């Protein structure tokens, strides 16, 4: 068996059966193995950033890694932006990066570059499989490393001769290192803090879904502590019937205000909340200076276990969490407003849908408006590298074929990975993409003021405007095989969103906020 | 003066007056300086790979660096693929990468990553400007380093507080280190080699244009040596009235055949010719085993000076170079064939135009067909990182506003940086883009066989096909403000190419090779 086939079979044996790819010559033996190893689902992208973002979305929804298959250093490089977001989400991912044959590298051919050096910036584990015999065991190790602790990115570099040579062997799965349990002293200290007033829990990662979120709801009910989450979270379960967790706003003034009464912050799988950017004369840490910050469980530790033990210590195991009621709002009508857009989306959110949110400034009212909508998952951009939502929606849709995906995307951010629409069409994914077409990098106008860059003159302003020429998102979607419509007011938006969510396959709605 | 303004003014002082950008919050002070420093032309892109490719095209045409302005690590990462090609072309480029404020980095905010580590893979010079006072001098140094020797990429990381703090100072230009002259022994040895039969010169970089190319033509005329160039070359002047240089084919068998009679290869600003990929059972070096390889001038050395001295030693300063005659071909007609497409292009090539070639398999007949066309420049993908042509055409058009640009692009490769069309429209550039829409990664079908990946079964084949759904390139262009048309045979292509080249502004022609 050639090395590439041993690698694919070892991935399957380790439970990895989805690959998002944009392959080239050095990956042909992996591609060739797909006809013999039919358990591997391979999804083609026209650009590598789509493949890596899709792997991120898949991992966030399943907790299991998908693989990518990328073409040497430049192929990996095109995927880095979305791997950056995945790293911040602690998403398990296994990158397979094809490389020149081991004996060919020394000639320094045109496509050659230092793949491992670039991979090191976002991967926790990087290895070059220097022989066909290594490929299988390395694949098993890559999966185990991706799943170890809080999860992360493994990158396995596969030289062409390691792929095509005979001598490959299928490796058995390895057991990933589990999250560490925290010691009892931390439970004792957290319990003491939560008995005081002005306490809050800052949650992230696995604490924002499932049983872990329920446990935090009990803790809040028993102690009166606030439940908070950072602005950037990998995934949260929310809406009717769920325990509510307040996300800290992105904009620094409301963020500081939200935390001004928090005197004790117990962090569970979260780190101290910081401003997304530095702004002259404003603090970097968002908590008040006298706030006591305490890590109950670091991201790599077992937060759910810690909260469970904390509940026991407090005698609060049976405390009833407060659950959000379902509330229907009146259907808004007329010209676009941000609250109106948020209300339409809240009303139309299908039960159990997954929202991938990169709406940037256009979506600022959404979190509040959807708090009492039908239960749903919400995915955010954890690393701030834009062009995130459409690729992540692909992966989430592949992971959850029985759920609707709602992808909320700015027109500026959408253009970074506009090729994602083609993969949605090719795979017939149930993704409704809403493009907020305000024809500007609107957020930068605010940031320009926030960093005190002075008067916004015409030449500076022209670098923040993308309306000349105007992008036709309906045409961009149809050109790639996705049905699309443009809406010009709330009534049209409401009707089109209902129609799009009501039938299978990918759709795009351009919300024409300008012109 | 704030650091960002000092930086922009120092770039101007060093002769750098074009910036290709996709900025974010940390770059707002650079953007703000544009209204005060009007000498800097700033060109907006919707994706960073467009900006870096444009800087590559600009540098190849002018020999001077443009700058990019990129948003932290992910912004740089999106630009790496085209920086990889620029590195292989030795194009001078100055990347300015915004970074978090120096005091904010220690909080490890979401967008933070190790920018310098990633930049090191393609940049010859990397520095972080740790204060406003450093920004100006560092900018001058970045330009000088980009121009030193054979040229290359400088990356200057600019923390937000170094940009916004007062204390910036405009720096005077620095003198770049010149190319080294080769010693006389090499002239003597090369002269001896060229007197023998079976000799050839392998040229690259600056040897393929202007006076250097003329000198090589004299050398060939005087000695009978073949003039060769690698498949991947930054830029070559060719066509009627020019000295012809044969490019070594991409496909390995014809490449080996082209070199089978070369017994002595004198390399001038070139390296030993190697196969683009390794293939099982085939050699990596393209020259015959007994071929004598000799470096007259390495890429960082002064090849033109070496050839001039060689001519003197041989007493051949006045040898008359053989110049290509102008030959018009009969206008082809009927259904698409590759020779027919090549003939249409050769006929329609405007005098003094610049061709950026990423036509991949569809353009295999082009080099031969255009040998006797009107004089023109030809730019190729030096690094093999695809999505190269449209961005590079932008930069070449900005560099040469009085010349027509013809951008030859595959449909597969074009999708990597499809956002380039918007910048062409925004800047009203004279670029005619021809998309060869064969709806497949055609080259990979050949490569699949070449690397002996076995039978091409349906699941493997589906990873090489991009026709499901079919991409509508006319719609993709119009959606971004570029006039476009689809042609279905050679007659339509000829007419449309004539029409497109005959009027100003960007155009796109989809050559519908399939369906």
Interface residues (C-beta under 8 A of the other chain):
Chain A: X21 X23 X24 X25 X26 X28 X29 X31 X32 X34 X35 X38 X42 X44 X46 X47 X49 X73 X74 X75 X77 X78 X80 X81 X84 X88 X100 X101 X103 X104 X107 X108 X109 X110 X111 X113 X114 X117 X118 X120 X121 X122 X160 X161 X164 X232 X271 X272 X274 X275 X276 X277 X278 X280 X284 X285 X382 X383 X384 X385 X387 X412 X415 X416 X418 X419 X422 X425 X426 X443 X444 X447 X448 X450 X451 X452 X453 X454 X455 X456 X457 X458 X459 X460 X462 X463 X464 X466 X468 X469 X470 X471 X472 X473 X474 X475 X476 X478 X479 X480 X481
Chain B: X21 X23 X24 X25 X26 X28 X29 X31 X32 X34 X35 X38 X42 X44 X46 X47 X49 X73 X74 X75 X77 X78 X80 X81 X84 X88 X100 X101 X103 X104 X107 X108 X109 X110 X111 X113 X114 X117 X118 X120 X121 X122 X160 X161 X164 X232 X271 X272 X274 X275 X276 X277 X278 X280 X284 X285 X382 X383 X384 X385 X387 X412 X415 X416 X418 X419 X422 X425 X426 X443 X444 X447 X448 X450 X451 X452 X453 X454 X455 X456 X457 X458 X459 X460 X462 X463 X464 X466 X468 X469 X470 X471 X472 X473 X475 X476 X478 X479 X480 X481
